[in-house]
Amino acid sequence: MNKYFKQMERLRDLLSYLENKRLEEIGHSFEDNEEYLRLSERERILYQRLHDALPEECRPSLVEYTDICNDTIALQENYIYRNGFRDAIVMVQMMIDWGNTMNLMKRYMDPNETYHKSKES
């Protein structure tokens, strides 16, 4: 494997690590959110009511259903976050490129710059 591909692989690993670290940080800070705590408590109470109201043989299905819903939501959130992260990287690069282009345009369009003056001056 050539040097370029090794560097790209390391960069991909670094970005993956940073994404996972950030997701972990967001998750921990979100758990302190008052609205989340309130809704989480309501969810727990409702789940317990449903669980207790079901016949014993149906309760495992409720648990499995809840697990699947939670996994689906986690996948969606992760997908949205990762795509937003990548979009931000692209946007920053575009802004840098745009800024560099604007600086070049200003420099080359400035009539006071020496490269615009004729050799006779």
Secondary structure, DSSP 8 states (H G I E B T S, - for coil): --HHHHHHHHHHHHHHHHHHHHHHHHHHHHTT-HHHHHHHHHHHHHHHHHHHHS-GGGHHHHHHHHHHHHHHHHHHHHHHHHHHHHHHHHHHHHHHHHHHHHHHHHHHH-TTSGGGS-TT-
